[in-house]
């Protein structure tokens, strides 16, 4: 049997359903999801292993017209990723009209990755009627030439396996790149920080989602307690008013964030978790090169 292995990536504007689609394809939660735009800030890899193939899918931040240094660096990260994969999945949601941002990404793909096959993906098809899906497929097809165009619903798992087949068909022949059973190569601390940020995003509004960042300061199994993992993490915001929102009245909201995050972290690490969260202000960190380096967003 011919075995294929290689890399694909999902690209698109913010909130296009890329992370939810990645999780559906892998069959496990490796990328956090939220209804807040620009939730994804890192290139998260998910690994799909089959008897005939191993597909490494890279979820990327949503591309947009950047207003901060962080935004510029995230867009540059996406371009770096798509220049180094075997096939690209360009995602647009079924429930939103294709706009200038989508067309700009399509044009960049044509200019910067002219030899890489691109599959057009209409996501979130469960949210609209069949005729709207058909119209969106036509609108997407008009933005550029695609190797294939496919509608999918990650939530209903509709045509997700078909999309995997289409991506794998564009991979080169080769042996597996990762051990069987591995779902992601992301460091455990990164996944924990992302779960805390996901919990922190729940219920916030306005500019706060963009201003939230999380760093794990210390993590390890407690001495003498092999079934308990201690985690100390810091939630960064940009202003004192945002800190007050994250904390809530007498720390009530931060307690809720910790409870939500702890459940996901315990499932991830396989032990009980003691989670200590601290909130601090890093003024305008999205625009500060020094702060961006500290938080792992290097140039």
N, C-alpha and C positions, 0 to 999 in steps of 0.2 A: 504494500500500500504506500502510495506517495504521501510523504509527511511535509507539511508546510509550517513555517514559523516566521514571525516578524511582527512589525509594529504598525498600529493604526492610531489615529487620533480623531477626537471629536472637536470641531470648532464651530463657532457661531457667536451671536451676540448674547449679552447676559440674559439669563432666565429662559434659555431655549430648550431646556430639558436634557442637557448633556449628561449631568451627573446622575440623574435618575435612570437614564438609558444605560450608562455604564454599569450601575449596580444591577439592573435587570439582566444584562448580558452575562455578568460574572456570576450572578445568583447569590450575591452577598453584598453587604454594605461596605464599600471601600471608599466612597466619596460622600461627604455630607451634602444634604439637600435642604433647600429653604425656598420659600416664595419671594425672598428678598433678592433683588438683582445683585450680581457680582459676589455671590456666596463663595464660589471657587476662586482661590488665590494661588493655587499651586498646580503643577502638572502631576496629577495623581495617576498612577499606573494600576490597572486591573488586569489580571491574567486569566484568560479562558483557555483551559487545556482540554483537548479532545484526543481520541485515538489517532485521528488523522492530522491534527494541527495544534499549534499553540499560538494564540493571538494575544498580543500585549496591547491593550487599549489605553491610550493616554487621554485623560479628561483635562481640558484646558480652561483657563479663565475666560469668561465672556469678553469678546472684543468690543470696545466702545471708544468714542472720542475722549481721550484721557483729559482729566482736569487736575490731576496731581502727578507727582513723580512716581508714586506707586502705580497709578494707572498706566503710565508710559512703560514701566518695567514689566507689568503684566502683559501688555500687548506685545512687547518685544519677546517675552517668554513664549507666547503662542507661536510667533513667527519662527522662533528657534525650533520648537517642537515639530511644526509641520514641514520644516526643511529636512527632517531626519527620520521620516516614517515611510512605510511602503505604500500606504493608502490613507486617504483622508475622508472622514465623514463630515459633511457640512450640514449642520442642523438648523432648521427653522421651525418654529411652532405652528401648528395648524390653526390656532385660535388668534393669531396676530398677523396683520397684513405685512407682506414683505416691504421693507422700507429702505432708505438710503444706507443704513448701517449694514444690512444684509448684502446689498449690491456692492458696497465698498469691500467687504470681505471676499465676495466672489471674484471681484476684479483683482484683488491682491493675490488670491490663490492662483489665478491665471498667470499673473506676472511673475510671481516668486516661486511657484512650484509647478512649472508648466509640464513636467514629465511625470508627475505623481498623479495616479488615478484618483478622482474625487467622486464619491457617492453622495448624491443629494438625499437628505433624510428629512421628511416632514414628521415632526414629533407631536405628541399629545393629541393623537387622532381621536382618542376617546372623548375629547371635549367638544367636538363639533359633529355636524351631520356629514354624511357621505359625500354630498355634493360640494361641501366646503373643502373637504379633503382633496377632491378632484381638482377644484379650482386652485388650491394651494400648490398642488403638484405641477400644474401648468405654469403658475407664476414662478415657481422655483426653477423650472426647466428653462425659463426665459432669461435667467440671470447669467448663465454660462453653459458650456457643454459638460455633461456628467457621464461617467461610465455607467451609472445606474441611478434611478430615482426611486425611492421606496418610502411608503408611509408606515409609521410604527406607533405603537402605544406601549410605553414601558410599564405603565400601571396595569394594563390588561394583558401584557405580554403578547401582544399581537404583532406578528411578523418580526419579532426580536431575533428568533432563530434564523429566519431568512436573511436578515441583515448580517448576522454573523457569517453565514455561508458566503454572502457576497463579498465581505471584507476578506475572508480567508482565501477566496479564489484569487485575490490579487497579491497574496504573499509569495515570496520565493520558497522553493523547496529547501528544507533544512531540518536539523534535529531540534528538540525542545531547547528553549533558552533558560528556563527555570525548572526547578524540581516539581514533579507532579504533586498537586495539592496546595501549592502556594497560590494565593489569590492576589497578593500585592507585594511590592518590594519596598513599600513606604516604611520608614522607621516607626516603631511603636509610639515613641513620644510625639511624633507628628500626628498620628491618627488620634491619640488622646487629646492633643491640643485642638484638633478639628472638631471632635465631639463636644468639647467644652464650648467652642465658638458656636456650634450649631445650637446648643441649648441656650446660649446667651442671645441668639438672634430671635428666639421665639417671643413674639409679642412686642418687639421694639419697632420704632417707626422713624420716619424722616431720615436724617443724615446718620443716625447712630449706627446702623449696620455697617456702613463703610468705615466707621471710626473704630470698630472693635478688632482687636488682635489678641491672640492668646499664645503664651509661651509656657512650656512645662519647665519649671526650675529644678525639680528634683523628683525622682521616681525610683522606687525599688521595693522589694519584698521586705516587710518588717522583720527585724532580727528576732528569731524565736517564734515567729508566727508565719509559717510558709503559706498559709491560706489568706494572707492579708497584704495588699499592696498599698503603700503610702505614696500619694501624689500631691505635690505642691505646685500650684500653677498661678500665673499672673494674667489677669485680663487687663489689657491696655485700652484706654480711651484717650481722646484728644483734649477734653475740657472737663472742668469740675462739674458742670451741669450734667454731662453725660455720665460721670461717675455716680452721681446721685440717682440717676435713672437705673443704672445697672444694680446698685445696692438695694434700692427700694426702701420703703419705710422700715427703719430699724433692721435693715439687712434682710428683709423678708424675700425680696426678689432674688438676691444672690443665693439664698438658701434654696429656692425653687430651681434655679439654674444648676446648682450642685446636685440636687436630687435627680434631675432629668439626665444630666451628663453621667452621673455615677452608674445608672442602669446600663447605658450603652458601653461604658468603659469596663464594667464587670464582665459583660458578655465578651468583650474583646480580649481581656487579659486572663479570664478564666478563674479569677479569685474575687473575694470581697475587696472593696476599695475604700480607703480613707482618703477623701478628697478635700484638700485645703485650698480655697480660692482667695486671692487677694486682688483688689482692683486698684490700679494706679493710673495717674495722668501722665501721658507722654505728649506734650503739647505739639499739635500739628505733625504727628509722626509720619503721616502719609506724604509729607513734603520735605522731610528731613533725611538726607542721605545717611547720616550717622545712625538715626533711629531705625531706618529701613534695614541697614546692615545688621543691627542688633536683633531685629525680629526675623532675620533670615531672608529678606528680600534684596539680595545683592544685585548689583548692576550686571 
